[in-house]
Amino acid sequence: MLVVNHREIPAGLLVDEVLGFRRFAEGEFSGDAPPTVARCERYLAGAFRRAHEQWPVLSLRSILESPAFAEAAA
């Protein structure tokens, strides 16, 4: 369970699987979101890049404030 602390929308998101844990330096972040196969680009806040790998950053705020989330939660 991932608990999201949002002033107006209390929510918990169920996480099926965690594939590891990584630490990144601020300089490895880019606001440019990479292309994905999951059609979730509108919920990405950028990515961390190291060498030839990149890890997308999911914006939980964008998810919670989206009309699709409100419809699914209703």
Sequence and secondary structure as in RCSB ss.txt:
>XXXX:A:sequence
MLVVNHREIPAGLLVDEVLGFRRFAEGEFSGDAPPTVARCERYLAGAFRRAHEQWPVLSLRSILESPAFAEAAA
>XXXX:A:secstr
 EEE  SS  EEE            GGGEESS    SSS GGGEEEEEEETTEEEEEE HHHHHTSHHHHHHH 
